[in-house]
Amino acid sequence: MNILPALRLPHIAALVQDGRVVVEVVDYELRDMVEDHLAEECDLEYEYLMPAIEGGPACRMVFPPGVLLSEVIDALNLLDAAEVERVFRLNNPH
């Protein structure tokens, strides 16, 4: 039985949908931060963005087949939760 690491960040979710890892981010500024971190620091680049849906996350990054949820969660957990919150609050002060 594989136990996935827990994602310890606010405003970000990571899941598997249709066999692909998807990272959901609730804010565009935060998406830029996450995208830069994953690509530049962790060598994990998503394949495409899914458009925002009403009442859902601002963006959904879909990763290529073969990318593991555990490696994406581990990479995301390298981000500082306080910095994630600070970036989120730039556009969401309340």
Phi, psi and omega in degrees: 000125178271131177253122180282145173293152179277138174278122187252037183234143175281153170070011181224138175229150176229133184207172174249129178225126182053038177078006181239145175285133178233131174250123179256133180231137188272358185214142183292321178296318178294323177301318178300317179297313181295315180301312179299315181299310183296318183285312188275323184266332188241358180056040177239107180250134178286161181272319178201162176260138172264140181294156177296148175243150182306123179078002181252194180293156180295326178206157178229116178267122181255126184266157181295157174304145179098340175284131184267142178302319182298322180288327177291316178298315178301318180294317179297321182293350174286341177289148178278122183300323179294322178290323175300314179297318179299315180294319177300320182290345177302318180255354183226070188292342184251000000 
